[in-house]
Amino acid sequence: MDTSTSVGTHHEPHAHDAAHEHHELGWWRKYIFSTDHKVIGIQYGLCGLAFLFFGFCLMMLMRWQLAYPGQALPVIGKWLPHIFGPGIADGKMTPDFYNSLGAMHGTIMIFAGVVPLAFAAFGNFVVPLQIGAPDMTFPKVNAASFWAFGVGGVIMMVSFFVPGGPAKSGWTSYTPLADISDTGPGHNALFNGQTLWLIGFIFLISSSLLGAVNFITTIIQLRAKGLTWMRLPFFVWAQFVTAFLLLLAFPPLEAAIVMQLMDRVAHTSFFLPAGLVVNGAPAYISGGGSPLLWQHLFWFLGHPEVYVLILPAFGIVAEILANNSRKPLWGYKSLVFSVLVIGFLSFIVWAHHMWMTGMGSAVSAFFQTTTLLISIPSVIILSAFFISLWGGSIRFTVPMLFTVAFLPMFGIGGLTGIPLAFNSADLYLHDTYYIIAHFHYIVAPGTIFGLFAGVYFWFPKATGRKMSDFWGKVHFWPTLICMNAIFLPMFLQGMAGMHRRWYDGGQGWTLANAHTVWGLTGFEWNKPISWAAWIMGLAQIPFIINFFWSIKHGEKVNDNPWEATTLEWTAPSPPPHGNFLTTPVAYRGPYEYSLPGRERDFTMQNEPVEPDERTRRKPPADLVHA
């Protein structure tokens, strides 16, 4: 790519000298205790990927119990008791340990995996580059957010090794079970799974809040000259709205977690009702608390959290879609207004998670209506993405493969959520495998496909090298096939009535044995689903090897290997301290591909608008007259 005539390039020697007029930091200060947004983004990314893989491993253990209940795990079964204790003695899983795996799988995948990767990792690395900023507004706050996340993650991991094992009350930590589990003889008041879960969660929430304040301030204050709101890349808009969701939704949950922690260690009763009976004996508590209050506070975060997961993926998909279709995004302004509407509506739909609590018909009608309304902007976004492909000169790069797969996968997840908006249907489907399938189609082949696409897409900017296309495709195809082999049958299991928390997969349930779907009962479906999960686990090995091998040995590329248009591709790869060797200026929108009269099919944001280009952009005179 020839950028010698572009504003903001790095071919000026004086700019090069000025960019390096800073004190050279030591290794620990530069890579471990860094305040550079790029290093912090990479730290978040590596930790987020590690937690995702660990959470996935917990799920693979659960799948063995569902497929072969009561049988010892092969090969690794004899080693697991040394790691996890009596919960998996002789390699056989107890019901309590299965519940712990379910709780920790959900918590780790969402709050220690997807959120840090989607919001913090990609946001930290990409957003300042895309807006032409030298760093985040508050670099030390940025570092503090990462280390709060690190502390929270470590505390979550420690909970696996305390007496009684990790939390057993599900990733939603519903009371009163969460208030009384892991208490009594044999449990330390502080060092027990459920209490450590709460303490770790406080650090994870604090991390997200610090990051949210930093992102909002950075996007408002540090945009490059000429980068008006409607010239922002869609990824920046997605991160901006996500930051507001975190800032407004997490404090109520943090307050609720502190209250639940007080119920456990200070014998308060914020969520403990009067007349509670535990193990056949009355519980001696002051009472007067409300278990439903916890549900309201949790789901007030819980539903915006769904969009905290999906909006960054939307942003990643938009960037890759425009770049690989070689045409502008269709309906850019409609996309922007749609994410703003989603951000607003996500705060007034939370009680659709609580249909079983017996709310009145008027309240139910309100939440049913808002739940259906929030599907409208989501459909607009998905439709705009599909239309953006129409007439494009599509390049099926590895990032584009994951991006194109994201579209129908998210579509399936969204469409299957519509029945759950109605309390009459949810009474039947609630807590079945239908819920598992619906949610995972949003987050697994949905969000995580978007994250994989982003890793492959921005890897050259972070390292100056590309990941292998061949191994990227070896990673993609088995993952896509196995994702559907895992979750599609779960819709059938759920409609047959299989409960999501049966530790034995429903093997003793007579109705599951009476009703067959494609010749298999609900329980018998667990074996092919589990085999698909284990094969998908093996399919991640090429990605892991490709990722780390390419850091040193991948194909070297120039600063703009994808021939993209946004400002991050004007910085060197990898970007130096301060990011840009000359201050970038934005003269145009973010997706100016295939402009008429141009030699190249991409025009970067820092390229000035030429007088003849303004003329070419004017509509014909007869159209103006009409």
C-alpha positions as CSV (number, residue, x, y, z in Angstrom):
1,M,0.0,0.0,0.0
2,D,1.3,3.5,-0.9
3,T,0.4,6.0,1.8
4,S,3.1,8.5,1.2
5,T,0.6,11.2,0.2
6,S,-1.8,10.5,3.1
7,V,-2.2,12.6,6.2
8,G,-1.1,10.8,9.3
9,T,1.4,8.4,7.7
10,H,4.7,7.5,9.3
11,H,7.2,8.4,6.6
12,E,8.4,11.7,8.1
13,P,11.7,11.4,9.9
14,H,11.0,14.3,12.3
15,A,7.8,12.7,13.3
16,H,9.6,9.4,13.9
17,D,12.1,11.1,16.1
18,A,9.5,12.9,18.1
19,A,7.5,9.7,18.7
20,H,10.5,8.1,20.4
21,E,11.3,10.9,22.8
22,H,10.2,9.0,25.9
23,H,11.9,7.1,28.6
24,E,12.4,3.5,27.7
25,L,10.6,1.3,30.3
26,G,11.9,-1.9,31.8
27,W,10.3,-5.3,30.8
28,W,8.1,-5.6,33.9
29,R,6.9,-2.0,33.6
30,K,6.4,-2.3,29.9
31,Y,4.6,-5.6,29.6
32,I,3.2,-6.5,33.1
33,F,2.5,-3.4,35.0
34,S,1.8,-1.3,31.9
35,T,-0.4,1.7,31.5
36,D,-0.3,1.5,27.6
37,H,-3.8,0.8,26.3
38,K,-2.4,-1.7,23.7
39,V,-0.5,-3.8,26.3
40,I,-3.5,-3.7,28.6
41,G,-5.7,-4.8,25.7
42,I,-3.4,-7.7,25.0
43,Q,-3.3,-8.7,28.7
44,Y,-7.1,-8.7,28.8
45,G,-7.2,-10.7,25.5
46,L,-4.8,-13.4,26.7
47,C,-6.5,-13.7,30.1
48,G,-9.9,-13.7,28.5
49,L,-9.0,-16.5,26.0
50,A,-7.5,-18.5,28.9
51,F,-10.6,-18.2,31.0
52,L,-12.8,-19.0,27.9
53,F,-10.8,-22.2,27.4
54,F,-11.0,-23.1,31.1
55,G,-14.7,-22.5,31.2
56,F,-15.1,-24.7,28.1
57,C,-13.1,-27.5,29.8
58,L,-15.6,-27.4,32.7
59,M,-18.4,-27.8,30.2
60,M,-16.7,-30.8,28.6
61,L,-16.5,-32.4,32.1
62,M,-20.2,-31.8,32.5
63,R,-21.0,-33.3,29.1
64,W,-19.4,-36.6,30.3
65,Q,-21.7,-36.7,33.3
66,L,-24.7,-36.0,31.0
67,A,-23.7,-38.6,28.4
68,Y,-22.4,-41.3,30.8
69,P,-23.9,-40.5,34.3
70,G,-22.3,-42.2,37.2
71,Q,-19.3,-43.5,35.2
72,A,-15.7,-42.5,35.9
73,L,-14.1,-40.2,33.4
74,P,-11.6,-42.0,31.2
75,V,-7.8,-41.2,31.3
76,I,-8.1,-38.0,33.4
77,G,-10.6,-39.3,35.9
78,K,-7.9,-40.7,38.3
79,W,-6.1,-37.3,38.4
80,L,-9.1,-35.0,39.0
81,P,-9.6,-36.0,42.7
82,H,-6.1,-34.6,43.4
83,I,-7.3,-31.2,41.8
84,F,-11.0,-30.9,42.7
85,G,-11.2,-33.1,45.8
86,P,-13.9,-35.5,46.9
87,G,-16.5,-34.0,44.6
88,I,-15.1,-36.2,41.8
89,A,-13.8,-39.2,43.9
90,D,-12.7,-42.1,41.7
91,G,-13.3,-40.0,38.7
92,K,-17.1,-40.1,39.3
93,M,-19.0,-36.8,39.6
94,T,-21.3,-36.1,42.5
95,P,-24.5,-34.0,42.0
96,D,-23.0,-31.2,44.2
97,F,-19.9,-31.1,42.0
98,Y,-22.0,-31.1,38.9
99,N,-23.9,-28.1,40.2
100,S,-20.6,-26.4,41.0
101,L,-19.3,-26.9,37.5
102,G,-22.5,-25.4,36.1
103,A,-22.2,-22.3,38.3
104,M,-18.6,-21.8,37.6
105,H,-18.9,-22.5,33.8
106,G,-21.5,-19.8,33.4
107,T,-19.7,-17.3,35.6
108,I,-16.3,-17.8,34.1
109,M,-17.4,-17.9,30.4
110,I,-19.5,-14.7,30.8
111,F,-17.8,-12.5,33.4
112,A,-14.2,-13.7,33.2
113,G,-14.1,-14.7,29.5
114,V,-16.5,-13.0,27.0
115,V,-16.9,-9.6,28.7
116,P,-13.1,-9.0,29.3
117,L,-12.4,-10.2,25.7
118,A,-15.2,-8.5,23.9
119,F,-15.3,-5.2,25.8
120,A,-12.0,-4.7,27.5
121,A,-9.5,-6.5,25.2
122,F,-10.8,-5.3,21.8
123,G,-12.0,-2.0,23.2
124,N,-8.7,-1.2,24.8
125,F,-6.6,-2.1,21.8
126,V,-8.8,-0.9,18.9
127,V,-10.9,2.0,20.1
128,P,-8.0,4.5,20.8
129,L,-6.5,3.6,17.4
130,Q,-9.8,4.0,15.6
131,I,-10.4,7.4,17.0
132,G,-6.9,8.6,16.5
133,A,-6.0,8.9,20.2
134,P,-2.6,8.4,21.7
135,D,-3.9,6.4,24.7
136,M,-6.9,6.1,27.0
137,T,-7.9,9.2,28.9
138,F,-7.0,7.7,32.3
139,P,-4.1,5.2,31.7
140,K,-3.6,4.4,35.4
141,V,-7.3,3.8,35.9
142,N,-7.0,1.5,32.9
143,A,-4.3,-0.5,34.5
144,A,-6.3,-0.6,37.8
145,S,-9.2,-2.1,35.9
146,F,-7.1,-4.9,34.5
147,W,-5.6,-5.7,37.9
148,A,-9.0,-5.7,39.5
149,F,-10.1,-8.2,36.9
150,G,-7.0,-10.3,37.6
151,V,-7.6,-10.3,41.3
152,G,-11.3,-11.3,40.8
153,G,-10.3,-14.1,38.4
154,V,-7.7,-15.5,40.9
155,I,-10.3,-15.5,43.7
156,M,-12.7,-17.4,41.5
157,M,-10.0,-20.0,40.8
158,V,-9.1,-20.3,44.5
159,S,-12.7,-21.3,45.2
160,F,-12.1,-24.6,43.5
161,F,-9.6,-25.6,46.2
162,V,-11.4,-24.7,49.4
163,P,-13.3,-27.3,51.5
164,G,-16.6,-28.0,49.9
165,G,-15.5,-26.8,46.5
166,P,-16.7,-23.8,44.4
167,A,-20.1,-22.1,44.4
168,K,-23.1,-24.4,44.0
169,S,-25.9,-21.9,43.5
170,G,-25.7,-21.4,39.8
171,W,-24.2,-18.5,37.9
172,T,-27.3,-16.4,39.0
173,S,-26.6,-17.1,42.7
174,Y,-30.3,-17.2,43.5
175,T,-31.3,-16.8,47.2
176,P,-32.1,-18.2,49.6
177,L,-29.9,-21.1,48.5
178,A,-26.9,-18.8,47.9
179,D,-27.3,-17.4,51.4
180,I,-27.2,-20.8,53.1
181,S,-25.0,-23.0,50.9
182,D,-21.4,-23.8,52.1
183,T,-22.2,-22.7,55.6
184,G,-22.2,-24.6,58.9
185,P,-19.7,-27.3,60.2
186,G,-16.8,-28.0,57.9
187,H,-17.0,-24.6,56.2
188,N,-14.8,-21.6,57.0
189,A,-17.0,-18.4,57.3
190,L,-14.8,-16.7,54.6
191,F,-12.9,-19.3,52.7
192,N,-15.8,-21.2,51.2
193,G,-16.9,-21.4,47.6
194,Q,-20.0,-19.2,47.6
195,T,-18.4,-16.4,49.7
196,L,-15.3,-16.4,47.5
197,W,-17.6,-16.3,44.4
198,L,-19.2,-13.1,45.8
199,I,-15.8,-11.5,46.7
200,G,-14.4,-12.3,43.3
201,F,-17.5,-10.9,41.6
202,I,-17.0,-7.6,43.4
203,F,-13.6,-7.2,41.9
204,L,-14.8,-8.2,38.4
205,I,-17.6,-5.7,38.6
206,S,-15.3,-2.9,39.8
207,S,-13.0,-3.7,36.9
208,S,-15.8,-3.2,34.4
209,L,-17.0,0.0,36.0
210,L,-13.5,1.5,35.9
211,G,-13.2,0.5,32.2
212,A,-16.6,1.9,31.4
213,V,-15.8,5.3,32.8
214,N,-12.5,5.3,30.8
215,F,-14.1,4.3,27.5
216,I,-16.9,6.9,27.7
217,T,-14.4,9.7,28.5
218,T,-11.9,8.6,25.9
219,I,-14.5,8.4,23.0
220,I,-16.0,11.8,23.9
221,Q,-12.7,13.7,24.6
222,L,-9.9,12.2,22.5
223,R,-11.3,11.8,19.0
224,A,-9.0,13.0,16.2
225,K,-9.7,16.3,14.5
226,G,-12.5,15.9,11.9
227,L,-13.7,12.6,13.5
228,T,-17.3,13.7,14.1
229,W,-19.9,11.4,15.7
230,M,-21.2,10.2,12.3
231,R,-17.7,9.5,11.1
232,L,-17.0,7.1,13.9
233,P,-16.5,3.4,13.0
234,F,-19.5,1.4,14.0
235,F,-17.2,-0.6,16.4
236,V,-16.6,2.5,18.4
237,W,-20.3,3.2,18.6
238,A,-20.9,-0.4,19.9
239,Q,-18.2,0.0,22.5
240,F,-19.6,3.4,23.6
241,V,-23.1,2.0,24.2
242,T,-21.7,-1.1,25.9
243,A,-19.7,1.2,28.3
244,F,-22.9,2.9,29.3
245,L,-24.7,-0.4,29.8
246,L,-21.9,-1.5,32.2
247,L,-21.8,1.9,34.0
248,L,-25.6,1.9,34.7
249,A,-26.4,-1.8,35.2
250,F,-23.5,-3.1,37.3
251,P,-23.8,-0.8,40.4
252,P,-27.2,-2.3,41.4
253,L,-25.7,-5.8,41.1
254,E,-22.6,-4.8,43.1
255,A,-24.9,-3.5,45.8
256,A,-26.9,-6.7,45.8
257,I,-23.7,-8.8,46.0
258,V,-22.5,-6.8,49.0
259,M,-25.9,-7.4,50.6
260,Q,-25.8,-11.1,49.9
261,L,-22.2,-11.2,51.3
262,M,-23.5,-9.6,54.5
263,D,-26.3,-12.2,54.7
264,R,-23.6,-14.8,54.7
265,V,-20.9,-13.4,56.9
266,A,-22.8,-10.8,59.1
267,H,-26.1,-12.6,59.5
268,T,-28.2,-9.9,58.0
269,S,-31.4,-10.9,56.1
270,F,-31.6,-8.7,53.1
271,F,-32.7,-11.7,51.0
272,L,-33.7,-14.3,53.7
273,P,-37.4,-14.6,54.4
274,A,-39.0,-15.3,57.8
275,G,-40.0,-18.9,58.5
276,L,-37.1,-20.5,56.5
277,V,-36.6,-24.2,57.1
278,V,-33.1,-25.6,56.3
279,N,-32.6,-29.4,56.5
280,G,-35.8,-29.9,58.3
281,A,-35.0,-27.4,61.1
282,P,-36.1,-23.7,61.4
283,A,-33.4,-21.3,60.5
284,Y,-32.6,-18.7,63.3
285,I,-32.5,-15.5,61.3
286,S,-34.2,-12.1,61.8
287,G,-36.2,-12.7,58.5
288,G,-38.1,-10.0,56.6
289,G,-35.8,-10.3,53.5
290,S,-37.0,-10.9,49.9
291,P,-35.6,-13.5,47.6
292,L,-37.3,-11.8,44.7
293,L,-35.4,-8.6,45.4
294,W,-32.2,-10.4,44.5
295,Q,-33.7,-11.6,41.2
296,H,-34.8,-8.1,40.3
297,L,-31.3,-6.7,41.1
298,F,-29.5,-9.5,39.3
299,W,-31.6,-9.4,36.1
300,F,-31.5,-5.6,36.0
301,L,-27.9,-6.3,35.1
302,G,-28.5,-9.7,33.6
303,H,-30.4,-8.5,30.5
304,P,-28.2,-5.5,29.6
305,E,-25.3,-8.0,30.1
306,V,-26.6,-9.9,27.1
307,Y,-26.0,-6.8,25.0
308,V,-22.7,-6.2,26.7
309,L,-21.8,-9.6,25.1
310,I,-23.3,-9.0,21.7
311,L,-22.8,-5.3,20.9
312,P,-19.0,-5.5,20.7
313,A,-19.4,-8.6,18.4
314,F,-21.8,-6.5,16.2
315,G,-19.1,-3.8,16.0
316,I,-16.4,-6.4,15.0
317,V,-18.7,-7.9,12.4
318,A,-19.5,-4.5,10.9
319,E,-15.8,-3.7,10.4
320,I,-14.9,-7.0,8.8
321,L,-18.1,-7.1,6.7
322,A,-17.4,-3.7,5.1
323,N,-13.8,-4.5,4.6
324,N,-14.4,-7.9,2.9
325,S,-17.4,-7.0,0.8
326,R,-15.5,-3.9,-0.5
327,K,-18.5,-1.6,-0.1
328,P,-19.8,0.7,2.6
329,L,-22.0,-0.6,5.3
330,W,-25.7,-0.3,4.3
331,G,-27.7,2.0,6.6
332,Y,-24.8,3.3,8.8
333,K,-27.1,5.8,10.6
334,S,-29.8,3.2,11.1
335,L,-27.2,0.9,12.7
336,V,-26.1,3.7,15.0
337,F,-29.6,4.6,16.1
338,S,-30.4,0.9,16.5
339,V,-27.6,0.3,19.1
340,L,-28.7,3.4,20.9
341,V,-32.3,2.1,21.1
342,I,-31.0,-1.3,22.2
343,G,-29.1,0.3,25.0
344,F,-32.2,2.1,26.2
345,L,-34.6,-0.8,25.9
346,S,-32.3,-3.3,27.5
347,F,-33.0,-1.7,30.9
348,I,-36.7,-2.2,30.8
349,V,-37.0,-5.9,29.8
350,W,-35.3,-7.6,32.7
351,A,-38.4,-9.2,34.3
352,H,-39.0,-11.5,31.3
353,H,-36.4,-13.7,33.1
354,M,-38.9,-13.9,36.0
355,W,-42.2,-15.1,34.5
356,M,-42.3,-17.9,37.0
357,T,-42.4,-15.6,40.0
358,G,-46.2,-14.9,39.5
359,M,-46.1,-11.2,38.5
360,G,-49.5,-9.7,37.6
361,S,-50.9,-9.5,34.1
362,A,-50.3,-5.8,33.8
363,V,-46.6,-6.1,34.6
364,S,-46.3,-9.2,32.4
365,A,-47.9,-7.3,29.5
366,F,-45.4,-4.4,29.9
367,F,-42.4,-6.7,29.9
368,Q,-43.7,-8.8,27.0
369,T,-44.2,-5.6,25.0
370,T,-40.7,-4.2,25.7
371,T,-39.1,-7.6,25.0
372,L,-40.8,-7.7,21.6
373,L,-39.8,-4.1,20.9
374,I,-36.1,-4.7,21.6
375,S,-36.1,-7.3,18.8
376,I,-36.8,-4.6,16.2
377,P,-33.4,-2.8,16.4
378,S,-31.7,-6.2,16.5
379,V,-33.5,-7.2,13.3
380,I,-32.6,-3.9,11.7
381,I,-28.9,-4.5,12.5
382,L,-28.9,-8.0,11.2
383,S,-30.8,-7.0,8.0
384,A,-28.4,-4.2,7.4
385,F,-25.5,-6.6,7.6
386,F,-27.1,-9.0,5.1
387,I,-27.9,-6.2,2.7
388,S,-24.3,-5.0,3.0
389,L,-23.3,-8.3,1.4
390,W,-25.5,-7.7,-1.6
391,G,-23.5,-6.7,-4.7
392,G,-20.2,-6.8,-2.9
393,S,-17.0,-8.2,-4.2
394,I,-16.7,-10.6,-1.2
395,R,-13.3,-11.9,0.0
396,F,-13.7,-15.1,2.1
397,T,-10.7,-14.5,4.4
398,V,-10.7,-16.3,7.7
399,P,-12.1,-13.3,9.6
400,M,-14.9,-13.1,6.9
401,L,-15.7,-16.8,7.3
402,F,-16.4,-16.3,11.0
403,T,-18.3,-13.1,10.3
404,V,-20.6,-14.6,7.7
405,A,-21.2,-17.6,10.0
406,F,-22.1,-15.2,12.8
407,L,-25.1,-13.8,10.9
408,P,-27.3,-16.9,10.6
409,M,-26.1,-18.2,14.0
410,F,-27.2,-15.0,15.7
411,G,-30.4,-15.0,13.7
412,I,-31.3,-18.5,15.0
413,G,-30.6,-17.3,18.6
414,G,-32.7,-14.2,18.2
415,L,-35.7,-15.9,16.5
416,T,-35.8,-18.7,19.1
417,G,-36.0,-16.1,21.8
418,I,-39.3,-14.7,20.6
419,P,-41.4,-17.5,22.2
420,L,-39.7,-16.8,25.5
421,A,-41.0,-13.3,25.4
422,F,-44.5,-14.6,26.2
423,N,-45.1,-15.8,29.7
424,S,-47.6,-18.4,28.5
425,A,-44.9,-20.2,26.4
426,D,-42.2,-19.6,28.9
427,L,-44.1,-21.4,31.6
428,Y,-43.5,-24.6,29.6
429,L,-40.0,-23.8,28.3
430,H,-38.5,-22.2,31.4
431,D,-35.4,-23.9,32.7
432,T,-35.4,-26.5,30.0
433,Y,-32.6,-27.2,27.4
434,Y,-34.5,-24.8,25.1
435,I,-33.2,-21.9,27.1
436,I,-29.7,-23.3,27.0
437,A,-29.9,-23.6,23.2
438,H,-31.3,-20.1,22.7
439,F,-28.8,-18.4,24.9
440,H,-25.8,-20.2,23.6
441,Y,-26.8,-19.5,20.0
442,I,-26.5,-15.8,20.9
443,V,-23.2,-16.2,22.8
444,A,-21.4,-19.2,21.5
445,P,-21.7,-19.3,17.6
446,G,-22.9,-15.7,17.9
447,T,-20.6,-13.6,20.1
448,I,-17.6,-16.0,20.2
449,F,-17.6,-16.2,16.4
450,G,-17.4,-12.5,16.3
451,L,-14.5,-12.5,18.8
452,F,-12.6,-15.1,16.7
453,A,-13.1,-13.0,13.7
454,G,-11.7,-10.0,15.5
455,V,-8.7,-11.9,16.7
456,Y,-7.8,-12.9,13.1
457,F,-8.6,-9.4,11.8
458,W,-6.6,-7.3,14.2
459,F,-3.8,-9.8,14.9
460,P,-1.6,-8.2,12.2
461,K,-2.0,-4.7,13.7
462,A,-0.9,-6.0,17.1
463,T,2.0,-8.1,15.9
464,G,2.9,-7.1,12.3
465,R,2.2,-10.7,11.2
466,K,-0.8,-12.6,10.0
467,M,-2.1,-15.8,11.4
468,S,-2.1,-18.8,9.0
469,D,-5.1,-18.9,6.6
470,F,-4.9,-22.7,6.3
471,W,-5.0,-23.4,10.0
472,G,-7.6,-20.7,10.4
473,K,-9.9,-22.6,8.1
474,V,-9.0,-25.9,9.9
475,H,-10.2,-24.1,13.0
476,F,-13.3,-22.6,11.5
477,W,-15.1,-25.5,9.8
478,P,-15.1,-28.1,12.6
479,T,-16.1,-25.3,15.0
480,L,-19.0,-24.3,12.9
481,I,-20.3,-27.8,12.3
482,C,-19.9,-28.9,16.0
483,M,-21.5,-25.7,17.3
484,N,-24.7,-26.6,15.5
485,A,-24.4,-30.3,16.4
486,I,-24.2,-29.3,20.1
487,F,-27.0,-26.7,20.3
488,L,-29.6,-27.6,17.7
489,P,-30.6,-30.8,19.4
490,M,-31.0,-28.9,22.6
491,F,-34.0,-27.1,21.2
492,L,-35.6,-30.6,20.7
493,Q,-34.6,-31.7,24.2
494,G,-36.1,-28.6,25.7
495,M,-39.4,-28.9,23.9
496,A,-39.5,-32.6,25.1
497,G,-39.3,-31.1,28.6
498,M,-35.7,-31.9,29.7
499,H,-34.6,-29.7,32.6
500,R,-31.4,-27.8,32.3
501,R,-30.2,-28.8,35.9
502,W,-30.6,-32.5,35.9
503,Y,-27.2,-33.8,36.8
504,D,-27.8,-37.2,35.2
505,G,-29.1,-35.8,31.9
506,G,-32.7,-37.1,32.6
507,Q,-31.9,-40.8,32.4
508,G,-34.5,-41.7,35.0
509,W,-37.3,-39.4,33.6
510,T,-40.0,-41.6,32.2
511,L,-41.4,-39.0,29.8
512,A,-38.0,-38.5,28.2
513,N,-37.9,-42.2,27.5
514,A,-41.4,-42.2,26.1
515,H,-41.0,-39.4,23.6
516,T,-38.4,-39.7,20.9
517,V,-37.1,-37.1,18.5
518,W,-35.6,-38.5,15.3
519,G,-35.4,-41.9,17.0
520,L,-33.6,-40.7,20.2
521,T,-35.1,-39.9,23.6
522,G,-34.1,-36.7,25.3
523,F,-31.6,-38.5,27.4
524,E,-30.1,-40.4,24.4
525,W,-29.4,-37.1,22.6
526,N,-26.8,-36.3,25.3
527,K,-24.2,-38.7,23.8
528,P,-24.0,-37.2,20.2
529,I,-24.1,-33.7,21.8
530,S,-21.2,-34.6,24.1
531,W,-19.2,-36.1,21.3
532,A,-19.7,-32.9,19.2
533,A,-18.5,-30.8,22.2
534,W,-15.3,-32.9,22.6
535,I,-14.6,-32.7,18.9
536,M,-15.1,-29.0,19.0
537,G,-12.6,-28.8,21.9
538,L,-10.0,-30.6,19.7
539,A,-10.8,-28.1,17.0
540,Q,-9.5,-25.2,19.2
541,I,-6.0,-26.7,19.3
542,P,-5.2,-25.4,15.7
543,F,-6.3,-21.9,16.8
544,I,-4.1,-22.0,20.0
545,I,-1.0,-23.2,18.0
546,N,-1.7,-20.8,15.2
547,F,-2.1,-17.9,17.6
548,F,1.2,-18.4,19.5
549,W,3.2,-19.6,16.5
550,S,2.3,-16.6,14.4
551,I,3.5,-14.1,16.9
552,K,7.1,-14.9,16.0
553,H,6.8,-16.9,12.7
554,G,3.7,-15.6,11.0
555,E,3.8,-14.0,7.6
556,K,5.1,-10.4,7.9
557,V,2.6,-7.8,6.5
558,N,2.5,-4.1,5.9
559,D,0.6,-1.6,8.1
560,N,-2.7,-2.2,6.2
561,P,-2.8,-5.8,5.0
562,W,-6.6,-5.9,4.7
563,E,-6.6,-2.6,2.7
564,A,-9.0,-1.1,5.2
565,T,-10.1,2.5,5.6
566,T,-10.3,3.3,9.3
567,L,-7.6,5.2,11.2
568,E,-6.0,2.3,13.1
569,W,-4.5,1.1,9.8
570,T,-2.6,4.3,9.4
571,A,-0.5,3.5,12.5
572,P,2.6,1.2,12.3
573,S,2.2,-2.5,13.0
574,P,2.6,-2.9,15.9
575,P,1.9,0.6,17.0
576,P,4.6,2.4,19.0
577,H,4.2,4.3,22.2
578,G,1.7,7.1,21.4
579,N,0.3,5.0,18.5
580,F,0.7,7.5,15.6
581,L,3.9,9.0,14.3
582,T,2.0,12.1,13.1
583,T,-1.4,13.2,14.5
584,P,-4.2,11.8,12.3
585,V,-6.9,13.9,10.9
586,A,-10.2,12.5,9.6
587,Y,-11.6,13.9,6.4
588,R,-14.3,11.4,5.6
589,G,-16.5,8.6,6.8
590,P,-15.2,5.2,8.0
591,Y,-16.3,2.9,5.1
592,E,-15.4,4.6,1.8
593,Y,-14.9,1.5,-0.3
594,S,-15.1,1.4,-4.1
595,L,-15.6,5.1,-4.7
596,P,-16.0,6.1,-8.3
597,G,-13.0,7.5,-10.1
598,R,-10.5,6.2,-7.6
599,E,-7.5,4.0,-8.5
600,R,-7.9,1.9,-5.4
601,D,-11.1,0.3,-4.1
602,F,-10.5,1.8,-0.6
603,T,-10.1,5.4,0.6
604,M,-8.7,5.9,4.1
605,Q,-10.2,8.3,6.5
606,N,-7.1,10.4,6.7
607,E,-7.1,11.1,2.9
608,P,-8.3,14.6,2.1
609,V,-11.4,15.1,0.0
610,E,-10.3,16.4,-3.4
611,P,-12.2,19.1,-5.3
612,D,-13.1,16.8,-8.2
613,E,-14.3,14.2,-5.7
614,R,-16.8,16.6,-4.3
615,T,-18.1,17.1,-7.9
616,R,-18.3,13.4,-8.5
617,R,-20.3,13.0,-5.3
618,K,-23.0,15.6,-6.3
619,P,-26.2,14.1,-7.6
620,P,-27.1,14.7,-11.3
621,A,-28.7,18.1,-12.0
622,D,-32.0,16.6,-13.2
623,L,-32.3,14.7,-10.0
624,V,-31.7,17.8,-7.9
625,H,-34.3,19.7,-10.1
626,A,-36.8,16.9,-9.5
